[in-house]
């Protein structure tokens, strides 16, 4: 899982550098790729699991 996170982060960074220096995409394409990359990283960094949900419910009931 760590390799996937690092790989997506490197590709995400390379995409932003490429679009900033060489070929800027139109707004819709850049925005959609940005959101897709960010969501992929968020879901890999903070996975939803039963243990996590149980911990949050227990903390909320205190």
DSSP file (Angstrom, degrees, kcal/mol; ACC not computed):
  #  RESIDUE AA STRUCTURE BP1 BP2  ACC     N-H-->O    O-->H-N    N-H-->O    O-->H-N    TCO  KAPPA ALPHA  PHI   PSI    X-CA   Y-CA   Z-CA
    1    1 A X     >        0   0    0      0, 0.0     4,-2.0     0, 0.0     5,-0.2   0.000 360.0 360.0 360.0 -35.6    0.0    0.0    0.0
    2    2 A X  H  >  +     0   0    0      1,-0.2     4,-2.3     2,-0.2     5,-0.2   0.856 360.0  53.0 -65.5 -35.1    2.9    2.4    0.7
    3    3 A X  H  > S+     0   0    0      2,-0.2     4,-2.6     1,-0.2    -1,-0.2   0.890 107.9  51.0 -67.7 -39.1    4.3    1.9   -2.8
    4    4 A X  H  > S+     0   0    0      2,-0.2     4,-2.6     1,-0.2     5,-0.2   0.916 110.6  49.1 -64.0 -43.0    0.9    2.7   -4.3
    5    5 A X  H  X S+     0   0    0     -4,-2.0     4,-2.4     1,-0.2    -2,-0.2   0.931 113.6  45.6 -62.0 -45.5    0.7    5.9   -2.3
    6    6 A X  H  X S+     0   0    0     -4,-2.3     4,-2.4     2,-0.2    -2,-0.2   0.897 112.7  51.1 -66.2 -39.3    4.3    7.0   -3.2
    7    7 A X  H  X S+     0   0    0     -4,-2.6     4,-2.4     2,-0.2    -2,-0.2   0.925 112.1  45.4 -64.0 -44.8    3.7    6.1   -6.9
    8    8 A X  H  X S+     0   0    0     -4,-2.6     4,-2.7     1,-0.2    -2,-0.2   0.900 112.6  52.0 -65.8 -39.3    0.5    8.2   -7.1
    9    9 A X  H  X S+     0   0    0     -4,-2.4     4,-2.2    -5,-0.2    -2,-0.2   0.901 111.2  46.9 -63.7 -40.4    2.1   11.1   -5.3
   10   10 A X  H  X S+     0   0    0     -4,-2.4     4,-2.6     2,-0.2    -2,-0.2   0.924 114.6  46.1 -67.3 -44.1    5.1   11.1   -7.7
   11   11 A X  H  X S+     0   0    0     -4,-2.4     4,-2.5     2,-0.2    -2,-0.2   0.903 112.4  51.6 -64.2 -40.7    2.8   10.9  -10.7
   12   12 A X  H  X S+     0   0    0     -4,-2.7     4,-1.9     2,-0.2    -2,-0.2   0.909 112.2  45.9 -62.0 -43.8    0.6   13.6   -9.3
   13   13 A X  H  X S+     0   0    0     -4,-2.2     4,-2.4     2,-0.2    -2,-0.2   0.914 112.2  50.3 -66.0 -43.7    3.6   15.9   -8.7
   14   14 A X  H  X S+     0   0    0     -4,-2.6     4,-2.6     1,-0.2    -2,-0.2   0.888 109.0  52.7 -62.9 -39.0    5.0   15.2  -12.2
   15   15 A X  H  X S+     0   0    0     -4,-2.5     4,-2.7     2,-0.2    -1,-0.2   0.927 110.5  47.1 -61.5 -45.0    1.6   16.0  -13.7
   16   16 A X  H  X S+     0   0    0     -4,-1.9     4,-1.8     2,-0.2    -2,-0.2   0.898 113.3  47.8 -66.7 -39.3    1.5   19.3  -11.9
   17   17 A X  H  X S+     0   0    0     -4,-2.4     4,-2.2     2,-0.2     5,-0.3   0.917 113.2  48.8 -65.7 -42.2    5.1   20.2  -12.9
   18   18 A X  H  X>S+     0   0    0     -4,-2.6     4,-2.4     1,-0.2     5,-1.6   0.929 113.4  45.8 -62.8 -45.6    4.4   19.3  -16.5
   19   19 A X  H  <5S+     0   0    0     -4,-2.7    -1,-0.2     1,-0.2    -2,-0.2   0.809 114.4  49.4 -70.7 -27.6    1.2   21.3  -16.7
   20   20 A X  H  <5S+     0   0    0     -4,-1.8    -1,-0.2    -5,-0.2    -2,-0.2   0.877 124.2  25.2 -76.9 -37.7    2.8   24.3  -15.0
   21   21 A X  H  <5S+     0   0    0     -4,-2.2    -2,-0.2    -5,-0.2    -3,-0.2   0.803 132.1  17.9-100.7 -31.6    6.0   24.5  -17.2
   22   22 A X  T  <5S+     0   0    0     -4,-2.4     2,-0.4    -5,-0.3    -3,-0.2   0.869 123.7   6.9-111.3 -56.9    5.2   22.9  -20.5
   23   23 A X      < -     0   0    0     -5,-1.6     2,-0.3     0, 0.0    -1,-0.2  -0.810  59.6-155.1-139.6  95.4    1.6   22.5  -21.5
   24   24 A X        -     0   0    0     -2,-0.4     2,-0.1    -4,-0.1    -4,-0.1  -0.533  19.0-141.5 -71.5 133.2   -1.2   23.9  -19.5
   25   25 A X        -     0   0    0     -2,-0.3    -1,-0.1     1,-0.2     0, 0.0  -0.349  30.7 -83.1 -83.6 169.3   -4.4   22.0  -20.0
   26   26 A X     >  -     0   0    0      1,-0.1     4,-2.5    -2,-0.1     5,-0.2  -0.284  47.5-102.9 -68.4 166.0   -7.8   23.6  -20.1
   27   27 A X  H  > S+     0   0    0      1,-0.2     4,-2.5     2,-0.2     5,-0.2   0.874 117.1  49.6 -62.2 -42.6   -9.5   24.3  -16.8
   28   28 A X  H  > S+     0   0    0      2,-0.2     4,-2.3     1,-0.2    -1,-0.2   0.906 113.5  45.3 -66.4 -41.7  -12.0   21.4  -16.9
   29   29 A X  H  > S+     0   0    0      2,-0.2     4,-2.3     1,-0.2     5,-0.2   0.928 115.1  46.9 -68.6 -44.3   -9.3   18.8  -17.7
   30   30 A X  H  X S+     0   0    0     -4,-2.5     4,-2.3     1,-0.2    -2,-0.2   0.923 113.9  48.6 -63.2 -43.6   -6.9   20.1  -15.1
   31   31 A X  H  X S+     0   0    0     -4,-2.5     4,-2.5    -5,-0.2     5,-0.2   0.908 111.9  47.8 -63.7 -43.0   -9.5   20.3  -12.4
   32   32 A X  H  X S+     0   0    0     -4,-2.3     4,-2.2     2,-0.2    -1,-0.2   0.895 113.9  46.5 -68.5 -38.8  -10.8   16.8  -13.0
   33   33 A X  H  X S+     0   0    0     -4,-2.3     4,-2.4     2,-0.2     5,-0.2   0.882 112.6  51.5 -68.4 -36.8   -7.3   15.3  -13.0
   34   34 A X  H  X S+     0   0    0     -4,-2.3     4,-2.5    -5,-0.2    -2,-0.2   0.938 112.2  44.7 -64.2 -47.1   -6.5   17.2   -9.9
   35   35 A X  H  X S+     0   0    0     -4,-2.5     4,-2.7     2,-0.2     5,-0.2   0.901 112.8  51.9 -65.1 -41.0   -9.6   16.1   -8.0
   36   36 A X  H  X S+     0   0    0     -4,-2.2     4,-2.1    -5,-0.2    -1,-0.2   0.925 113.0  44.3 -62.5 -44.7   -9.1   12.5   -9.2
   37   37 A X  H  X S+     0   0    0     -4,-2.4     4,-2.1     2,-0.2    -2,-0.2   0.907 114.3  49.1 -66.2 -41.6   -5.5   12.4   -8.0
   38   38 A X  H  X S+     0   0    0     -4,-2.5     4,-2.6    -5,-0.2    -2,-0.2   0.917 111.8  48.4 -65.2 -43.1   -6.3   14.1   -4.7
   39   39 A X  H  X S+     0   0    0     -4,-2.7     4,-2.7     2,-0.2     5,-0.2   0.886 109.3  53.5 -65.3 -37.9   -9.2   11.7   -4.0
   40   40 A X  H  X S+     0   0    0     -4,-2.1     4,-1.6    -5,-0.2    -1,-0.2   0.928 112.2  44.6 -61.6 -43.8   -7.0    8.7   -4.8
   41   41 A X  H  X S+     0   0    0     -4,-2.1     4,-2.4     2,-0.2     5,-0.2   0.903 112.6  51.5 -67.1 -40.5   -4.4    9.9   -2.3
   42   42 A X  H  X S+     0   0    0     -4,-2.6     4,-2.7     1,-0.2    -2,-0.2   0.931 110.7  47.5 -62.6 -45.4   -7.0   10.7    0.3
   43   43 A X  H  < S+     0   0    0     -4,-2.7    -1,-0.2     1,-0.2    -2,-0.2   0.818 114.8  46.7 -68.4 -29.0   -8.6    7.3    0.1
   44   44 A X  H  < S+     0   0    0     -4,-1.6     3,-0.4    -5,-0.2    -1,-0.2   0.838 116.4  43.8 -78.9 -32.4   -5.2    5.6    0.3
   45   45 A X  H  < S+     0   0    0     -4,-2.4     2,-0.4     1,-0.2    -2,-0.2   0.859 126.1  30.0 -78.7 -35.3   -4.0    7.7    3.2
   46   46 A X  S  < S-     0   0    0     -4,-2.7    -1,-0.2    -5,-0.2    -2,-0.1  -0.646  80.4-174.3-125.5  73.9   -7.3    7.5    5.2
   47   47 A X        -     0   0    0     -3,-0.4     2,-0.5    -2,-0.4    -3,-0.1  -0.398  26.5-120.5 -71.2 145.4   -8.9    4.1    4.4
   48   48 A X        +     0   0    0     -5,-0.1     2,-0.3    -2,-0.1    -1,-0.1  -0.740  44.1 162.9 -83.6 126.5  -12.4    3.5    5.9
   49   49 A X     >  -     0   0    0     -2,-0.5     4,-2.3     1,-0.1     5,-0.2  -0.941  51.0-112.3-139.9 162.4  -12.4    0.4    8.1
   50   50 A X  H  > S+     0   0    0     -2,-0.3     4,-2.5     1,-0.2     5,-0.2   0.878 117.6  54.1 -63.4 -37.4  -14.6   -1.1   10.7
   51   51 A X  H  > S+     0   0    0      2,-0.2     4,-2.2     1,-0.2    -1,-0.2   0.912 109.2  47.9 -63.4 -42.4  -12.0   -0.4   13.4
   52   52 A X  H  > S+     0   0    0      2,-0.2     4,-2.2     1,-0.2    -2,-0.2   0.917 112.8  47.6 -65.6 -44.2  -11.8    3.2   12.4
   53   53 A X  H  X S+     0   0    0     -4,-2.3     4,-2.2     1,-0.2    -2,-0.2   0.896 111.5  50.9 -64.8 -39.3  -15.6    3.7   12.4
   54   54 A X  H  X S+     0   0    0     -4,-2.5     4,-2.3     1,-0.2    -1,-0.2   0.906 110.1  50.2 -63.7 -42.0  -15.9    1.9   15.8
   55   55 A X  H  X S+     0   0    0     -4,-2.2     4,-2.0     1,-0.2    -2,-0.2   0.901 111.1  48.4 -64.0 -41.9  -13.2    4.2   17.3
   56   56 A X  H  X S+     0   0    0     -4,-2.2     4,-2.0     2,-0.2    -1,-0.2   0.895 111.4  49.6 -67.8 -39.2  -14.9    7.3   16.0
   57   57 A X  H  X S+     0   0    0     -4,-2.2     4,-1.5     2,-0.2    -2,-0.2   0.913 111.0  49.7 -65.2 -41.6  -18.3    6.2   17.3
   58   58 A X  H  X S+     0   0    0     -4,-2.3     4,-0.6     1,-0.2    -1,-0.2   0.888 111.6  48.7 -64.5 -38.7  -16.9    5.5   20.7
   59   59 A X  H >< S+     0   0    0     -4,-2.0     3,-0.5     1,-0.2    -1,-0.2   0.851 109.8  52.4 -69.3 -33.9  -15.1    8.9   20.9
   60   60 A X  H 3< S+     0   0    0     -4,-2.0    -1,-0.2     1,-0.2    -2,-0.2   0.786 104.7  55.9 -72.2 -27.4  -18.4   10.6   19.9
   61   61 A X  H 3<        0   0    0     -4,-1.5    -1,-0.2     1,-0.2    -2,-0.2   0.626 360.0 360.0 -80.9 -12.9  -20.3    8.9   22.6
   62   62 A X    <<        0   0    0     -4,-0.6    -1,-0.2    -3,-0.5    -2,-0.1   0.484 360.0 360.0 -71.6 360.0  -18.0   10.2   25.4
